[in-house]
Amino acid sequence: MGTWMAECLRSNVAIISQNVSQCTSINNQTNFIENEVKIYPNPSNGILNIILPFNAQVIITNQLGEVLINELLQTRESLINIKDLPNGIYFVKVLDDSKVQIIKIIKNDN
């Protein structure tokens, strides 16, 4: 936790301040009951199987946080095609009205 502040007394310069709180890892960013959402295979060669107990928004991002896929899934079992994505690490964020879960996946089609 801490505060960072930059200030300059010259004209035409903005003052920037930022409050920082303790960061948590991605594994701790969940309100779901453990094992409620299943994504397999992981690593994947291009097709992800997703099992959800509810309708949910599924967002796949790269390591920079850029949204690559954004779909509303309305069936218990769904497939998402990631064949066009390059090999690498991605994050699948599953959201409903009150819950969120982020799962790290690896795409490797070798």
C-alpha positions as CSV (number, residue, x, y, z in Angstrom):
1,M,0.0,0.0,0.0
2,G,1.2,3.5,-0.6
3,T,0.7,6.8,-2.4
4,W,2.7,8.2,-5.3
5,M,2.6,11.9,-6.1
6,A,4.3,14.0,-8.7
7,E,4.1,17.8,-8.6
8,C,5.7,20.5,-10.6
9,L,5.4,24.2,-9.9
10,R,6.0,25.4,-13.4
11,S,3.0,26.6,-15.4
12,N,1.2,24.3,-17.9
13,V,2.1,21.2,-15.9
14,A,-0.5,19.0,-14.3
15,I,-0.1,17.5,-10.8
16,I,-0.5,13.7,-10.8
17,S,-1.3,11.6,-7.8
18,Q,-2.1,7.9,-7.5
19,N,-3.2,5.8,-4.5
20,V,-2.0,2.2,-4.6
21,S,-3.5,-0.6,-2.6
22,Q,-2.1,-4.1,-2.1
23,C,-2.2,-6.1,-5.3
24,T,-3.4,-9.7,-5.4
25,S,-2.6,-12.4,-7.9
26,I,-5.0,-13.5,-10.6
27,N,-5.7,-16.7,-8.8
28,N,-7.2,-14.7,-5.9
29,Q,-9.6,-12.7,-8.1
30,T,-12.6,-14.9,-7.8
31,N,-16.0,-14.9,-6.2
32,F,-16.9,-18.3,-7.6
33,I,-17.2,-21.5,-5.8
34,E,-14.0,-23.4,-6.7
35,N,-14.3,-25.7,-9.7
36,E,-17.7,-24.1,-10.7
37,V,-16.2,-23.1,-14.2
38,K,-14.3,-25.7,-16.2
39,I,-12.1,-24.9,-19.2
40,Y,-10.3,-27.7,-21.0
41,P,-7.9,-28.8,-22.5
42,N,-5.3,-26.5,-21.1
43,P,-2.9,-26.2,-22.9
44,S,-5.2,-26.0,-25.9
45,N,-4.4,-26.6,-29.6
46,G,-7.2,-24.2,-30.6
47,I,-10.6,-25.3,-29.3
48,L,-11.6,-24.5,-25.7
49,N,-14.4,-26.5,-24.0
50,I,-16.1,-24.4,-21.4
51,I,-18.6,-25.7,-18.9
52,L,-20.6,-23.1,-17.0
53,P,-23.4,-23.6,-14.4
54,F,-25.1,-20.3,-15.7
55,N,-25.2,-17.9,-18.6
56,A,-22.0,-15.8,-18.6
57,Q,-19.9,-13.3,-20.5
58,V,-16.6,-14.8,-21.5
59,I,-13.7,-12.5,-22.4
60,I,-10.4,-13.7,-23.6
61,T,-7.4,-11.3,-23.3
62,N,-3.8,-11.5,-24.0
63,Q,-1.0,-10.7,-21.5
64,L,-1.4,-6.9,-22.3
65,G,-5.1,-7.0,-21.3
66,E,-6.2,-6.5,-24.9
67,V,-9.7,-8.1,-25.5
68,L,-9.4,-10.7,-28.3
69,I,-12.7,-12.6,-27.9
70,N,-15.9,-11.4,-26.1
71,E,-18.9,-13.8,-26.2
72,L,-22.1,-14.3,-24.2
73,L,-22.4,-18.0,-23.5
74,Q,-26.0,-19.2,-22.9
75,T,-25.5,-22.9,-22.8
76,R,-24.0,-25.1,-20.1
77,E,-21.3,-26.5,-22.5
78,S,-19.7,-24.3,-25.2
79,L,-16.8,-24.3,-27.5
80,I,-14.6,-21.3,-28.3
81,N,-12.3,-21.3,-31.2
82,I,-8.9,-19.8,-30.5
83,K,-7.1,-21.3,-33.5
84,D,-6.4,-17.9,-35.0
85,L,-4.6,-16.7,-31.9
86,P,-0.8,-17.2,-31.8
87,N,0.7,-19.6,-29.4
88,G,1.0,-18.0,-25.9
89,I,-0.6,-17.3,-22.6
90,Y,-4.1,-15.9,-22.4
91,F,-6.6,-15.1,-19.7
92,V,-10.3,-16.2,-19.8
93,K,-12.5,-13.9,-17.7
94,V,-15.9,-15.4,-16.9
95,L,-18.5,-12.9,-15.6
96,D,-22.2,-13.0,-14.6
97,D,-24.1,-10.3,-12.6
98,S,-22.3,-10.9,-9.3
99,K,-19.4,-13.2,-9.9
100,V,-16.1,-13.2,-11.8
101,Q,-13.4,-15.8,-12.4
102,I,-10.1,-15.4,-14.3
103,I,-8.4,-18.6,-15.6
104,K,-5.0,-18.6,-17.3
105,I,-4.8,-20.7,-20.4
106,I,-2.0,-21.7,-22.8
107,K,-2.5,-22.0,-26.5
108,N,0.1,-24.3,-28.1
109,D,-0.8,-25.9,-31.4
110,N,2.6,-27.5,-31.9
